[in-house]
Amino acid sequence: MYYNKDLYKTTEATTKKVIGLEVPTAEIVRIYSVKDLAEYKRLEVTFDIHEGQDRGLFDRCTKERNNGKWWYQGIYSVSYDDKYMSSFKAFITALEDSNPRFKFDGDENRIVGLIACCVFGEVEETMKDGTNIVLVKPRWFRSVQAYREGKVDLPKRYVKKSVKQPVYQAAPNYQQPTQQQYNQDINISDDDLPF
């Protein structure tokens, strides 16, 4: 093997720096902003982790990696279309239960500054180059009380379904070896090996 030994000696080793959340979890978050996307009947809510060792994580991720665009793990999109009203109601109920003096009156701007529990789960997405990856993203909201009482269930780890496993077929005359054939000692000398 040839490599530049001088460069190797003077090069600093890099380590993979993990940024953002890696596995499904639940966190207490504070809502930073909300935007009503009326043409889609959807609210886009930005938030950050409010408590614990990851407090302010999405703000740091935004500054380090995202060129001013809010970090994707800190954006929750919830539809208020009739078809998805139960999800919207669950989101608002989590906010009302977590913030005793808050009652939703239809003004989305009033949810800024409120806290709740956000449950993060794995989601498969297709990238621009056509590859599929699994990301940890906000899935739903629950009350802070449910979180503190340990009553918040985390989603199961995601198993990629879109990755098709190759199907191998044996040659027509191939016979699967028996267990006895597997267990036989193989007598090969060094002269028989190609290297």
Protein Blocks (a to p, Z undefined) as FASTA:
>chain_A
ZZdfklmmmpccdddddedjfbdcddddddfbdcddfknopacdddddfedjkgoklmmm
mmmmnnopacfklcccddfbfklmmmmmmmmmmmmmmmmmbccehiaklmgopacddddd
ddddddfkopacdddddfbdcdfklmmnopaccddddddfklccddddddfklccddfkl
mmpccdddfklpcZZ
